[in-house]
């Protein structure tokens, strides 16, 4: 409530820097927090094993719901250690952005606004009615999903142009052709940014907050790489084996790709690539998952990692989607990884055609030296799958 009051006062004052600062404070209060539970919590680990076994064996819906409730209850009651988060300073933001542009969206009283930060200059922009923008995003996602299934793509192009004009139309003169760092609001968390005409071939990094983006670390890949393929996908195994043959590291496929084996390999890795079926749960977003040999790997699982991997690529349907909870917390599988300490997550906010993803992720990893966001933009421009988003440090 205090953060909301501060933001309202900042909007009334009209100073763009103050609005940007208070918008990020609101996000920090809502969701910029580490997991509460310690990674070694044996009760949580046991309950997740029970839940996974029930799902893998086809347990009744009622039994699965009861086990999910037990997992959630453990998160509510477990003890942990808080982490102090220092505030960022504008000189730090200017230096880190370099030639890139920052756009931070916010919604207040049904109206969407944005603050841009380019070359040390902050500007305030009135975007439009939030409900109109959210409806346009939903229409775009629906049309894009049909296009991926072989339906005519004209509607997808039109709806993407509509969303582009709504979100970025008033900002084009400010951002030019710069790389973008975007802090979304509302249904903006579900936007496939590469599908917008203004963002084709442009490096775009999407982050839950400015503070989280500044804390994330980029750099050269020099440590362990892990390649994982889940079951029941024709091209997942060949995808993982081909990437392993090219880049080296550890390969986990077929029966070896169990949840515990994958979590053990992920702990402390530099890069992890998982090709698997994905499921997004808008009712319980931390139960969003990717399917492995012995069942789903949940958002709750990745929060137990002692040292999360630096970069994670999730070649799975809807693995990048998140839902905004009451109070503003943004939750999903990708955001669970970011909150745990992963610097960059590349994942799709749309369904992923198994066969079409292979070429894109191959090009992505080949170009990773130039930075994840730039590598993704180039791979999407070449291969056309526009549902993937670079979350975190780009």
C-alpha positions in Angstrom: 0.0 0.0 0.0 2.9 2.4 0.8 4.6 1.6 -2.5 1.3 2.2 -4.4 0.8 5.5 -2.5 4.3 6.6 -3.5 3.7 5.7 -7.1 0.5 7.7 -7.2 2.3 10.7 -5.7 5.0 10.3 -8.3 2.5 10.2 -11.2 0.8 13.3 -9.8 4.2 15.1 -9.6 4.9 14.3 -13.2 8.7 13.8 -12.9 9.6 10.8 -15.1 12.6 9.8 -13.0 10.5 9.7 -9.8 7.8 7.6 -11.6 10.4 5.2 -12.8 11.9 4.8 -9.4 8.6 4.2 -7.7 7.4 1.9 -10.3 10.4 -0.3 -9.6 9.9 0.0 -5.9 6.4 -1.4 -6.3 7.7 -4.3 -8.3 10.4 -5.0 -5.7 7.8 -5.1 -3.0 5.5 -7.4 -5.0 7.8 -10.0 -6.4 11.5 -9.1 -6.5 12.2 -11.5 -3.7 14.3 -14.7 -3.4 12.6 -18.0 -2.5 11.7 -18.3 1.1 12.5 -22.0 1.5 16.1 -23.2 1.9 17.2 -25.5 -0.9 17.8 -28.4 1.5 14.2 -28.4 2.9 13.6 -32.2 3.1 9.8 -31.9 3.6 9.4 -29.9 0.3 11.6 -32.3 -1.6 9.5 -35.3 -0.3 6.2 -33.7 -1.2 7.4 -32.9 -4.7 8.5 -36.5 -5.2 5.0 -37.7 -4.1 3.3 -35.2 -6.4 5.5 -36.2 -9.3 4.8 -39.9 -8.8 1.1 -39.3 -8.7 1.1 -37.3 -11.9 3.4 -39.8 -13.7 1.2 -42.7 -12.7 -2.0 -41.0 -13.8 -3.4 -40.5 -10.3 -6.9 -39.0 -9.8 -7.4 -35.3 -10.2 -8.5 -35.1 -6.5 -5.3 -36.9 -5.3 -3.1 -34.6 -7.4 -4.8 -31.5 -6.1 -4.4 -32.6 -2.5 -0.7 -33.2 -3.1 -0.3 -29.8 -4.7 -1.9 -28.2 -1.7 0.6 -29.9 0.6 3.5 -28.5 -1.5 2.0 -25.0 -1.4 1.4 -25.3 2.3 5.0 -26.1 2.9 6.1 -23.0 1.1 3.7 -20.9 3.2 5.0 -22.2 6.5 8.7 -22.9 5.9 11.4 -20.8 7.4 14.1 -19.0 5.4 16.6 -16.2 5.4 15.6 -12.8 3.9 18.0 -11.0 1.6 18.4 -7.3 1.6 18.1 -5.7 -1.8 20.0 -2.4 -2.3 18.4 0.2 -4.5 19.9 1.0 -7.9 21.2 4.4 -8.9 20.7 6.2 -12.3 24.4 6.5 -13.1 24.6 2.7 -12.7 21.6 2.2 -15.0 23.0 4.6 -17.6 26.4 2.7 -17.7 24.8 -0.7 -17.9 22.3 0.2 -20.7 25.0 1.8 -22.9 23.4 2.4 -26.3 20.3 0.3 -25.4 16.9 1.8 -24.5 14.8 1.0 -21.4 11.0 0.9 -21.5 9.2 0.4 -18.2 5.4 0.0 -18.5 2.9 0.5 -15.6 -0.8 0.4 -15.2 -2.7 2.7 -12.8 -6.5 3.1 -12.6 -7.0 1.3 -15.9 -4.5 3.4 -17.9 -1.2 2.2 -19.3 1.8 4.4 -19.1 5.5 4.0 -19.9 8.8 5.6 -18.9 11.6 5.5 -21.3 15.3 5.9 -20.3 17.7 6.5 -23.2 21.2 8.1 -22.9 20.5 9.2 -19.4 17.3 11.0 -20.3 14.0 9.9 -18.7 10.6 10.6 -20.5 7.1 9.8 -19.5 4.6 8.5 -22.1 0.8 7.9 -21.9 0.1 4.7 -23.8 -3.6 4.0 -23.6 -6.4 2.1 -22.0 -5.1 -1.1 -20.4 -8.1 -3.2 -21.2 -7.8 -2.3 -24.9 -4.1 -3.3 -24.9 -4.7 -6.5 -23.0 -7.5 -7.5 -25.5 -5.2 -6.8 -28.4 -2.4 -8.9 -26.9 -4.9 -11.8 -26.3 -6.1 -11.6 -29.9 -2.5 -11.5 -31.2 -1.6 -14.6 -29.2 -4.6 -16.5 -30.5 -3.9 -15.6 -34.1 -0.2 -16.5 -33.7 -1.1 -19.9 -32.2 -3.4 -20.6 -35.2 -0.6 -19.5 -37.6 1.8 -22.0 -36.0 -0.8 -24.7 -36.6 -0.9 -24.0 -40.3 -3.8 -21.5 -40.4 -3.6 -18.4 -42.6 -1.1 -15.9 -41.1 -2.6 -12.7 -42.3 -4.6 -12.3 -39.1 -1.5 -12.9 -37.0 0.4 -10.1 -38.9 -2.5 -7.7 -38.5 -2.9 -8.3 -34.8 0.9 -8.0 -34.2 0.9 -4.7 -36.0 -2.0 -3.6 -33.8 -0.1 -4.5 -30.6 3.0 -2.9 -31.9 1.2 0.4 -32.5 -0.5 0.4 -29.1 2.7 -0.4 -27.1 5.5 1.2 -29.1 3.8 3.7 -31.5 4.4 6.7 -29.3 8.0 5.5 -28.4 9.5 4.9 -31.8 11.0 8.4 -32.1 12.7 7.9 -28.7 14.0 4.3 -29.0 15.0 4.4 -32.7 16.7 1.1 -33.7 18.4 0.5 -30.3 18.4 -2.8 -28.4 15.6 -2.8 -25.9 15.2 -3.7 -22.2 11.5 -4.0 -21.5 9.8 -4.2 -18.1 6.2 -5.2 -19.0 2.9 -4.7 -17.1 -0.4 -6.6 -17.2 -0.7 -8.9 -20.3 2.5 -7.4 -21.6 4.2 -10.3 -19.9 2.7 -12.6 -22.5 3.8 -10.6 -25.6 6.0 -12.4 -28.1 8.1 -9.3 -28.7 9.9 -10.6 -31.8 6.6 -10.8 -33.6 6.0 -7.0 -33.4 7.1 -5.3 -36.6 9.2 -2.7 -34.6 11.1 -5.5 -32.9 11.9 -7.8 -35.8 15.7 -8.5 -35.7 16.1 -6.3 -32.6 17.7 -7.5 -29.4 15.0 -7.4 -26.7 15.5 -8.4 -23.1 12.4 -8.7 -20.9 12.8 -8.3 -17.1 10.5 -8.3 -14.1 12.2 -5.2 -12.7 15.1 -2.9 -13.3 16.7 -4.0 -10.0 16.6 -7.7 -11.2 18.1 -6.8 -14.5 21.0 -4.9 -13.0 21.8 -7.8 -10.6 21.8 -10.3 -13.4 25.3 -11.0 -14.8 26.2 -11.6 -18.5 29.5 -12.7 -19.9 31.3 -15.4 -21.8 30.2 -19.0 -21.4 33.1 -21.0 -19.9 31.6 -23.6 -17.6 29.5 -26.7 -17.8 26.8 -27.0 -20.4 23.9 -29.4 -20.0 21.7 -30.7 -22.8 18.4 -32.4 -21.8 15.6 -34.1 -23.9 12.3 -35.0 -22.4 10.0 -37.9 -23.6 7.3 -38.1 -26.2 8.8 -35.6 -28.6 10.2 -36.8 -31.9 12.8 -34.1 -32.4 13.9 -33.4 -28.8 16.4 -36.2 -28.6 18.1 -35.4 -31.9 18.1 -31.7 -30.9 19.9 -32.3 -27.6 22.3 -34.8 -29.2 23.2 -32.5 -32.0 23.8 -29.5 -29.6 25.9 -31.8 -27.4 28.0 -32.9 -30.3 28.7 -29.4 -31.3 29.2 -27.7 -27.9 30.2 -30.5 -25.5 29.1 -30.8 -21.9 26.7 -33.3 -20.3 23.9 -35.1 -22.2 20.7 -36.4 -20.5 18.1 -38.1 -22.7 15.6 -40.9 -22.5 15.5 -42.6 -19.1 18.6 -40.7 -17.9 16.7 -37.4 -18.0 15.0 -37.8 -14.6 14.1 -34.8 -12.5 16.8 -35.4 -9.8 19.5 -36.1 -12.5 18.6 -32.9 -14.3 18.5 -30.8 -11.1 21.9 -32.2 -10.1 23.3 -31.3 -13.5 21.7 -27.9 -13.5 23.2 -26.9 -10.1 26.2 -24.7 -10.9 26.1 -25.1 -14.7 26.8 -22.3 -17.0 24.2 -23.1 -19.6 21.3 -25.6 -19.6 19.1 -26.4 -22.6 15.9 -28.4 -22.1 13.8 -29.7 -25.0 10.6 -31.1 -23.6 6.8 -30.8 -23.4 5.9 -27.7 -21.4 2.7 -27.0 -19.4 1.7 -23.6 -18.1 -0.6 -23.4 -15.1 -2.3 -20.0 -14.9 -4.2 -21.2 -11.7 -1.0 -22.3 -9.9 2.0 -20.8 -11.9 4.7 -22.4 -9.8 3.3 -25.8 -10.9 4.1 -24.9 -14.5 6.5 -27.5 -15.7 8.6 -29.3 -18.3 8.1 -33.1 -18.7 11.0 -35.3 -18.0 11.5 -39.1 -17.9 9.9 -39.6 -14.5 7.4 -36.7 -14.5 7.2 -32.9 -14.4 10.0 -30.6 -13.3 8.1 -27.7 -11.5 8.9 -24.1 -10.7 9.0 -25.3 -7.1 11.9 -27.6 -8.1 14.1 -25.0 -9.6 13.8 -22.8 -6.5 15.6 -25.6 -4.6 18.8 -25.2 -6.6 21.8 -24.3 -4.5 23.6 -22.5 -7.4 21.2 -22.0 -10.3 22.5 -22.2 -13.8 23.5 -18.8 -15.4 21.6 -19.3 -18.7 18.6 -21.6 -19.3 17.0 -22.3 -22.7 13.6 -23.9 -22.4 12.6 -25.3 -25.8 9.1 -26.1 -24.6 5.5 -24.8 -25.2 4.5 -21.8 -23.1 7.6 -22.2 -20.8 8.1 -18.4 -20.8 4.5 -17.5 -19.8 3.8 -15.9 -16.4 0.7 -14.6 -14.6 0.4 -11.4 -12.6 -0.9 -12.3 -9.2 -2.9 -10.0 -6.9 -0.5 -7.5 -5.5 1.6 -7.5 -8.7 3.8 -10.6 -8.2 4.8 -12.2 -11.6 5.0 -16.0 -11.4 5.8 -18.8 -13.8 8.6 -21.3 -14.6 10.9 -18.7 -16.2 10.4 -16.2 -13.4 11.0 -18.9 -10.8 14.4 -19.4 -12.4 15.2 -15.7 -12.5 14.2 -15.3 -8.9 16.4 -18.2 -7.9 19.4 -16.5 -9.4 19.5 -17.5 -13.1 20.7 -14.5 -15.1 19.0 -15.3 -18.5 16.1 -17.5 -19.5 15.2 -18.0 -23.1 11.7 -19.5 -23.4 8.6 -19.3 -25.6 5.4 -17.6 -24.6 3.6 -19.5 -27.4 3.3 -23.2 -28.4 6.6 -24.5 -29.9 6.4 -26.7 -33.0 8.9 -29.5 -32.2 10.4 -29.8 -35.7 10.6 -26.0 -36.3 12.4 -25.3 -33.1 15.5 -27.3 -34.0 16.9 -24.9 -36.5 16.2 -21.9 -34.3 17.9 -23.2 -31.2 20.9 -24.4 -33.2 21.4 -20.9 -34.6 20.8 -19.4 -31.1 23.6 -21.4 -29.5 26.0 -20.7 -32.4 25.5 -17.0 -31.9 25.5 -16.9 -28.1 28.9 -15.3 -27.9 27.3 -12.0 -29.1 24.9 -12.1 -26.1 21.7 -14.1 -25.6 19.2 -11.4 -26.8 21.2 -10.6 -29.9 21.6 -14.3 -30.7 17.9 -14.9 -30.3 17.0 -12.0 -32.5 19.3 -13.1 -35.3 18.0 -16.8 -35.0 14.4 -15.6 -35.1 15.0 -13.4 -38.1 16.6 -16.4 -39.9 14.1 -19.1 -38.9 10.9 -17.3 -38.3 9.7 -18.7 -35.0 8.9 -15.6 -33.1 7.4 -16.9 -29.8 10.7 -17.1 -27.9 11.7 -14.3 -25.5 14.9 -13.5 -23.8 14.1 -12.9 -20.1 16.7 -11.3 -17.8 20.2 -10.2 -18.8 20.5 -10.0 -22.6 
